[in-house]
């Protein structure tokens, strides 16, 4: 509630205007709590008159006049005024009609305040001036129990979807015509026509809603069962109309989004939207300016008075017709908002909910229509820039002209096995569904092949380079060995001489050593001989001395 209040203040509501909204809403809610019954003579009365005190105070109405206007109807015949008591059913419908009219008045005032905030300078005085409008339409509805509200909402969606399909189909055909692309009659048979469903619901005089209005005009003689019986009798052979096997108070309408089962319970009561003259005068005399200015004095005759007798469905159909005239004269752009989940939480995706929305919004039907023709399109230059890699490496770049890029695109497509799925317009290439994806796959495949070939060539190049380096290293090693060998050979005579000299020195030293050893041995033997001779002489001398 606090967020809503802040939003209203941001939209330009003053505190007084916001309080007025709350008061009127509270009065409407309180009005629904007013119980009405009837006595033995079928005349209605308020069960508890104090229950009217609160809504009357909030709406600035006279309480006694309100009681009288809810339970009675005043008519004037030949300048004679008569008061006719209402039955309880009629009084309840009158009470509900007051609530709906007051709510409608409040809704229009809120829209006016918001529009004033968006355009402080006021609307253009020239109806032919260009403008931008935003239509936020409710989506297709299939509830557990569907009533008149869902039928009207789904009828609006049928009309808007029909217009959307026609716009999409027309824009497709115009784009092909302007580009000089022959598409044949494929698109003419692609559209699922909702005209039969729209006529079933709203065509005068035998549509479901006109039949509902006729039953409402019968007063107490009109009832939901009679309305359903009239619908069954009129439309039972209609392919868009059906009956369930078991529930007798329901009927089925085959919409573009699927079959919807509607309960006829309270159809007439919900369609009743007529204010009696007494209530019109009562609301006109309200102390609230918003009501006094909106509701006319019913004693005046004319078109304004007759408008108060319009039913809900008739007023709704007139609003749809007016809306479609505006949309038909405009250049619409469509935005489809798809909720990922019904809880408003991030990172949560409800597949069933998304699929239902895509079906109910007619997005799947739109995709189907576009896929019949050439939904994928690219300008010649863009097409060439994206897929020029498919051409041979030595291809000559095209001239920087429309015709030059066109010829280049033809060369590219001549290399594609599925080129029959693309045609040339005046400035674009028109392609069948998934054509660009296949082209991207082909470009990726060719790029991978080229990368593989380039990789193979790089490996061969590196191998050859490595082999060359190894051969160079081997040759260098051999040259170094030969150099070392030549160097060693140049030094060999000197080394040989030194070696021979060393050998001679060693031999001489050996011989000298042998001579020295032989001399030393001779000397030793001589000394030993001399010692032996000396000892022998000494022994002989001693022997002689003895």
C-alpha positions in Angstrom: 0.0 0.0 0.0 2.8 2.4 0.9 4.5 1.6 -2.5 1.2 2.4 -4.3 0.9 5.7 -2.4 4.4 6.7 -3.4 3.8 5.7 -7.0 0.6 7.9 -7.1 2.6 10.9 -5.7 5.3 10.3 -8.3 2.5 10.3 -11.0 1.3 13.7 -10.1 -1.5 12.9 -7.6 -2.1 15.5 -4.9 -2.8 14.3 -1.3 -6.5 15.3 -1.8 -6.7 13.3 -5.1 -5.2 10.3 -3.5 -7.5 10.5 -0.5 -10.5 10.8 -2.9 -9.4 7.5 -4.6 -9.2 5.7 -1.3 -12.6 7.0 -0.2 -14.3 6.0 -3.4 -12.7 2.5 -3.4 -13.8 2.1 0.3 -17.3 3.2 -0.7 -17.5 0.6 -3.6 -16.3 -2.2 -1.2 -18.8 -1.1 1.4 -21.6 -1.0 -1.2 -21.0 -4.6 -2.0 -21.8 -5.5 1.6 -25.4 -4.0 1.3 -27.8 -7.0 1.5 -31.0 -6.8 -0.5 -34.0 -9.1 -0.1 -37.7 -9.1 -1.2 -41.0 -9.4 0.7 -44.0 -11.5 -0.1 -45.1 -9.3 -3.0 -41.7 -9.5 -4.7 -40.7 -5.9 -3.7 -37.1 -5.5 -2.7 -35.9 -3.8 0.5 -32.6 -3.1 2.2 -32.0 -5.7 5.0 -29.9 -3.3 7.1 -30.2 0.4 6.1 -27.3 1.3 8.3 -25.0 -0.6 5.9 -25.6 2.3 3.4 -24.6 5.0 5.8 -20.8 4.5 5.2 -20.8 4.3 1.3 -23.3 7.3 1.1 -21.1 9.4 3.3 -18.0 8.6 1.3 -19.8 9.3 -2.0 -21.6 12.4 -0.8 -25.1 11.0 -1.4 -28.3 11.3 0.4 -29.0 8.0 2.3 -32.8 8.0 2.0 -32.6 8.9 -1.7 -30.1 6.0 -2.1 -32.4 3.5 -0.5 -35.3 4.6 -2.7 -33.2 4.6 -5.9 -31.9 1.1 -5.2 -35.3 -0.5 -4.6 -37.5 1.5 -7.0 -37.6 2.7 -10.6 -39.3 5.9 -11.6 -40.8 6.2 -15.1 -42.6 9.0 -16.9 -45.4 8.2 -19.3 -47.4 11.0 -20.9 -46.1 13.5 -18.3 -47.3 11.1 -15.6 -44.6 9.9 -13.2 -44.9 6.4 -11.7 -42.7 4.6 -9.2 -42.3 0.9 -9.8 -40.8 -1.3 -7.0 -37.9 -3.5 -8.1 -37.6 -7.2 -7.4 -34.6 -8.3 -5.3 -32.7 -9.5 -8.4 -33.2 -6.2 -10.2 -32.2 -4.2 -7.1 -29.0 -6.3 -6.7 -28.2 -5.7 -10.3 -28.8 -2.0 -9.8 -26.5 -1.9 -6.8 -23.8 -3.6 -8.8 -24.3 -1.2 -11.7 -23.8 1.7 -9.4 -20.5 0.2 -8.1 -19.3 -0.5 -11.6 -20.1 3.0 -12.9 -18.5 4.7 -9.9 -15.4 2.5 -10.3 -15.3 3.3 -14.1 -15.5 7.0 -13.3 -12.7 6.7 -10.8 -10.6 4.7 -13.3 -11.1 7.4 -16.0 -10.0 10.1 -13.5 -6.9 8.2 -12.6 -6.0 7.8 -16.3 -6.6 11.5 -16.8 -4.3 12.5 -13.9 -1.5 10.2 -15.2 -1.9 11.5 -18.8 -1.7 15.1 -17.4 1.5 14.2 -15.6 3.0 12.7 -18.8 1.9 15.7 -20.9 1.7 18.8 -18.7 0.9 21.0 -21.8 -2.2 19.1 -22.5 -3.3 17.2 -25.6 -2.7 18.5 -29.1 -5.5 20.6 -30.5 -4.9 19.2 -33.9 -6.1 15.7 -34.3 -3.8 15.1 -37.3 -0.6 15.9 -35.4 1.6 12.8 -35.0 1.7 11.2 -31.6 3.1 8.1 -29.9 0.6 5.9 -28.0 1.3 2.9 -25.7 -1.2 0.1 -25.5 -0.6 -2.2 -22.5 -3.0 -5.1 -23.2 -3.9 -7.9 -20.8 -3.0 -11.4 -22.0 -5.1 -14.3 -22.9 -6.8 -15.9 -19.9 -7.8 -19.4 -19.1 -8.9 -19.8 -15.5 -10.3 -22.8 -13.6 -13.7 -21.1 -13.9 -14.1 -18.7 -16.8 -17.0 -16.1 -16.9 -18.0 -13.0 -18.9 -14.8 -11.2 -17.8 -12.6 -13.8 -19.4 -14.8 -13.9 -22.6 -14.4 -10.2 -23.1 -10.6 -10.3 -22.4 -10.2 -13.2 -24.8 -12.3 -11.5 -27.4 -10.1 -8.4 -27.2 -7.0 -10.7 -27.6 -8.7 -12.4 -30.6 -9.2 -9.0 -32.3 -5.7 -7.8 -31.5 -4.1 -11.1 -32.6 -6.0 -10.9 -35.8 -4.8 -7.4 -36.5 -1.2 -8.4 -35.4 -1.2 -11.4 -37.8 -2.5 -9.3 -40.6 0.2 -6.6 -39.9 2.9 -9.2 -39.8 1.7 -10.9 -43.0 1.3 -7.6 -44.7 4.7 -6.3 -43.7 6.2 -9.6 -44.9 4.5 -9.3 -48.3 5.4 -5.7 -48.6 9.1 -6.3 -47.8 9.2 -9.1 -50.5 7.4 -6.9 -53.0 9.8 -3.9 -52.4 12.8 -6.2 -52.7 11.6 -7.9 -55.9 11.4 -11.3 -54.3 8.7 -13.7 -55.6 7.1 -15.6 -52.8 4.0 -16.9 -54.5 0.8 -17.6 -52.5 2.5 -19.3 -49.6 1.9 -16.5 -47.1 -1.7 -16.1 -48.2 -2.5 -19.5 -46.8 -0.3 -19.3 -43.8 -2.4 -17.1 -41.5 -4.8 -18.7 -39.1 -7.9 -16.5 -39.5 -9.6 -15.6 -36.2 -12.6 -14.0 -38.1 -14.8 -17.0 -37.4 -14.1 -16.8 -33.7 -14.6 -13.0 -33.6 -17.9 -13.3 -35.5 -19.0 -16.1 -33.1 -18.5 -13.8 -30.2 -19.5 -10.4 -31.4 -21.2 -10.4 -34.8 -24.7 -8.9 -34.7 -27.3 -10.2 -34.4 -26.4 -13.9 -33.6 -23.1 -13.5 -31.8 -22.7 -14.7 -28.2 -22.5 -11.1 -26.9 -25.5 -9.8 -28.9 -27.6 -12.7 -27.8 -26.5 -11.9 -24.2 -27.7 -8.3 -24.7 -31.0 -9.5 -26.1 -31.6 -11.6 -23.0 -30.7 -8.6 -20.8 -33.4 -6.6 -22.5 -36.1 -9.1 -21.3 -35.7 -8.0 -17.7 -36.8 -10.7 -15.2 -37.7 -13.0 -18.1 -34.1 -13.1 -19.2 -31.9 -15.7 -17.4 -28.6 -17.5 -17.9 -30.1 -20.8 -18.9 -32.2 -19.2 -21.6 -29.1 -17.3 -22.9 -27.2 -20.6 -23.0 -30.0 -22.4 -24.7 -30.2 -19.6 -27.4 -26.4 -19.9 -27.9 -26.6 -23.7 -28.3 -29.4 -23.5 -30.7 -27.7 -20.9 -32.9 -24.1 -22.0 -32.8 -24.0 -25.8 -32.1 -23.0 -26.5 -35.6 -20.2 -23.9 -35.6 -16.7 -25.4 -35.5 -15.6 -22.7 -33.1 -18.4 -23.4 -30.6 -18.7 -26.5 -28.5 -20.4 -28.1 -25.5 -18.8 -30.2 -22.8 -20.1 -33.7 -22.1 -21.3 -33.2 -18.6 -21.6 -29.6 -17.4 -24.9 -28.2 -18.7 -24.3 -24.6 -17.8 -21.1 -24.2 -19.8 -20.1 -23.7 -23.4 -16.7 -23.8 -25.2 -15.2 -21.3 -27.6 -12.2 -22.5 -29.7 -9.8 -19.5 -29.5 -6.5 -19.2 -31.4 -4.7 -20.1 -28.1 -6.9 -23.1 -27.4 -10.4 -24.2 -26.3 -11.8 -22.3 -23.3 -14.7 -23.5 -21.3 -17.0 -20.7 -20.1 -19.6 -20.9 -17.3 -22.8 -19.0 -18.1 -23.6 -18.4 -14.4 -24.3 -14.7 -13.8 -23.5 -13.7 -17.4 -26.7 -11.6 -17.5 -26.1 -10.0 -14.1 -22.5 -9.1 -15.0 -23.6 -7.7 -18.4 -26.2 -5.5 -16.8 -24.7 -1.9 -16.8 -27.8 0.3 -16.9 -28.4 3.0 -14.3 -32.0 4.0 -13.7 -32.9 7.7 -13.9 -33.2 8.0 -10.2 -29.6 6.8 -9.6 -28.3 9.1 -12.4 -30.0 12.0 -10.7 -28.7 10.9 -7.3 -25.1 10.6 -8.5 -25.4 13.9 -10.4 -26.4 15.6 -7.1 -23.4 14.2 -5.2 -21.3 16.5 -3.2 -18.2 15.0 -4.9 -17.4 17.0 -8.0 -16.0 13.9 -9.8 -19.5 12.3 -9.6 -21.5 15.4 -10.2 -19.6 16.3 -13.3 -19.6 12.7 -14.7 -23.2 11.7 -14.3 -25.7 13.7 -16.3 -29.2 14.8 -15.3 -31.3 11.9 -16.5 -34.3 14.1 -17.0 -32.6 15.5 -20.1 -33.3 13.5 -23.3 -30.7 12.7 -26.0 -27.7 10.6 -26.8 -26.0 11.0 -23.5 -29.0 9.5 -21.7 -29.1 6.5 -24.0 -25.5 5.8 -23.4 -26.3 5.0 -19.8 -28.4 2.1 -21.0 -25.5 0.4 -22.7 -24.6 -3.1 -21.5 -21.1 -4.0 -20.4 -20.4 -6.1 -23.4 -21.8 -3.5 -25.9 -19.6 -0.8 -24.3 -16.6 -3.1 -24.4 -17.2 -3.9 -28.1 -17.5 -0.2 -29.0 -14.3 0.5 -27.1 -12.5 -2.3 -29.0 -13.8 -1.0 -32.3 -12.6 2.5 -31.5 -9.2 1.1 -30.4 -8.9 -0.9 -33.6 -9.6 2.2 -35.7 -6.7 4.0 -34.0 -4.4 1.0 -34.3 -5.3 0.6 -37.9 -4.3 4.2 -38.7 -1.0 3.9 -36.9 2.3 2.2 -37.5 2.4 -0.3 -34.6 5.5 -1.9 -33.1 5.0 -4.9 -30.8 6.8 -5.8 -27.6 6.0 -9.2 -26.0 6.9 -9.4 -22.4 7.4 -13.0 -21.1 7.6 -13.6 -17.4 10.1 -16.3 -16.5 8.1 -17.1 -13.3 5.0 -16.0 -11.5 6.8 -15.1 -8.3 8.9 -12.2 -9.5 12.1 -13.9 -8.3 15.4 -13.7 -10.1 17.2 -16.8 -11.5 14.0 -18.8 -11.6 12.6 -20.2 -14.9 9.2 -21.9 -15.2 9.2 -23.7 -18.5 5.4 -24.5 -18.5 4.5 -20.8 -17.7 6.8 -19.6 -20.5 5.4 -22.1 -23.0 1.8 -21.0 -22.2 2.7 -17.3 -22.6 4.4 -18.0 -26.0 1.3 -19.8 -27.1 -1.2 -17.3 -25.7 0.7 -14.3 -27.1 0.7 -15.8 -30.6 4.5 -15.8 -30.8 4.6 -19.4 -32.0 2.1 -18.5 -34.8 4.2 -15.5 -35.8 7.4 -17.5 -36.0 5.5 -20.1 -38.1 4.4 -17.4 -40.5 7.9 -15.9 -40.8 9.5 -19.3 -41.4 7.3 -19.9 -44.4 9.1 -17.2 -46.4 12.6 -15.9 -46.1 12.9 -14.7 -42.5 16.6 -14.2 -42.5 18.0 -11.2 -44.4 21.4 -9.5 -44.8 22.6 -6.6 -46.9 25.1 -7.5 -49.6 28.1 -5.9 -47.9 27.2 -7.4 -44.5 26.8 -10.8 -46.1 30.1 -10.5 -47.9 32.0 -9.3 -44.8 30.6 -12.2 -42.7 31.2 -15.0 -45.2 34.1 -13.9 -47.4 36.3 -16.5 -45.7 34.5 -19.1 -47.8 36.0 -17.7 -51.0 39.4 -19.0 -52.2 42.4 -17.3 -50.6 43.5 -15.7 -53.9 40.1 -14.1 -54.6 40.0 -10.5 -55.8 38.1 -8.2 -53.4 34.9 -6.8 -54.9 34.4 -3.2 -56.0 33.0 -1.0 -53.2 29.6 -0.8 -54.8 26.2 -2.4 -54.4 26.6 -4.4 -57.6 30.1 -5.4 -56.7 29.1 -6.8 -53.4 26.1 -8.5 -55.0 28.4 -10.4 -57.4 30.7 -11.3 -54.6 27.7 -12.7 -52.7 26.7 -14.8 -55.8 30.3 -16.2 -55.8 30.0 -17.2 -52.2 26.6 -18.9 -52.7 27.9 -20.7 -55.7 30.2 -22.6 -53.4 27.4 -23.5 -51.0 25.5 -26.8 -51.5 22.2 -25.3 -50.3 22.3 -22.1 -52.2 18.8 -22.7 -53.6 17.5 -21.6 -50.2 18.5 -18.0 -50.7 17.4 -15.4 -53.2 18.6 -11.9 -54.1 16.6 -8.8 -53.6 17.4 -5.3 -54.6 19.7 -4.7 -51.7 19.6 -7.8 -49.5 20.1 -11.5 -49.5 16.8 -13.3 -48.5 17.3 -16.6 -46.8 15.2 -19.5 -45.5 15.0 -20.3 -41.9 18.2 -21.6 -40.3 20.2 -20.6 -43.4 22.6 -18.3 -41.5 23.1 -21.0 -38.9 24.1 -23.5 -41.7 26.4 -20.9 -43.2 28.1 -20.3 -39.9 28.6 -24.0 -39.5 30.0 -24.2 -43.0 32.3 -21.2 -42.3 33.4 -22.9 -39.0 34.0 -26.2 -40.8 36.1 -24.5 -43.5 38.0 -22.5 -40.9 38.8 -25.7 -39.0 39.9 -27.4 -42.2 42.2 -24.4 -43.0 43.5 -24.3 -39.5 44.2 -28.1 -39.7 46.0 -27.6 -43.0 47.9 -24.7 -41.6 48.8 -26.7 -38.6 50.1 -29.6 -40.8 52.1 -27.2 -42.9 53.5 -25.6 -39.7 54.5 -29.0 -38.4 56.3 -29.8 -41.7 58.0 -26.4 -41.7 59.2 -26.9 -38.1 60.3 -30.5 -38.8 62.3 -29.3 -41.8 63.8 -26.5 -39.9 64.7 -28.9 -37.1 66.3 -31.3 -39.6 68.2 -28.5 -41.2 69.5 -27.4 -37.9 70.5 -31.0 -37.0 72.4 -31.4 -40.3 74.1 -28.1 -39.7 75.1 -29.1 -36.3 76.4 -32.5 -37.6 78.4 -30.8 -40.3 79.8 -28.3 -37.9 80.8 -31.2 -35.5 82.5 -33.0 -38.4 84.3 -29.8 -39.6 85.5 -29.3 -36.0 86.7 -32.9 -35.8 88.6 -32.5 -39.1 90.1 -29.3 -37.9 91.2 -30.9 -34.8 92.6 -33.8 -36.8 94.5 -31.5 -39.1 95.9 -29.6 -36.2 97.0 -32.8 -34.5 98.6 -34.0 -37.7 100.6 -30.8 -38.1 102.0 -31.2 -34.6 102.8 -35.0 -35.1 106.5 -34.7 -36.3 107.5 -32.6 -33.4 105.7 -34.9 -31.0 107.4 -37.9 -32.7 110.8 -36.3 -32.4 110.3 -35.5 -28.8 109.0 -39.0 -28.3 112.0 -40.6 -30.0 114.3 -38.4 -28.1 112.6 -39.4 -24.9 112.9 -43.0 -25.9 116.6 -42.6 -26.6 117.1 -40.8 -23.3 115.2 -43.6 -21.6 117.3 -46.2 -23.4 120.5 -44.4 -22.6 119.5 -44.1 -19.0 118.6 -47.8 -19.0 122.0 -48.8 -20.5 123.8 -46.5 -18.1 122.0 -48.0 -15.2 122.7 -51.5 -16.4 126.5 -50.6 -16.8 126.5 -49.0 -13.4 124.8 -52.1 -11.9 127.2 -54.5 -13.7 130.2 -52.4 -12.4 128.8 -52.4 -8.9 128.3 -56.1 -9.1 131.9 -56.6 -10.3 133.1 -54.4 -7.5 131.1 -56.3 -5.0 132.4 -59.7 -6.3 135.9 -58.4 -6.3 135.6 -57.1 -2.8 134.0 -60.4 -1.7 136.9 -62.3 -3.3 139.4 -60.1 -1.8 137.8 -60.5 1.6 137.8 -64.2 1.2 141.4 -64.3 0.2 142.2 -62.1 3.1 140.4 -64.3 5.4 142.1 -67.4 4.0 145.5 -65.7 4.4 144.7 -64.8 8.0 143.6 -68.3 8.8 146.7 -69.7 7.2 148.8 -67.3 9.2 147.2 -68.2 12.4 147.7 -71.8 11.6 151.3 -71.3 11.0 151.7 -69.4 14.2 150.2 -72.2 16.1 
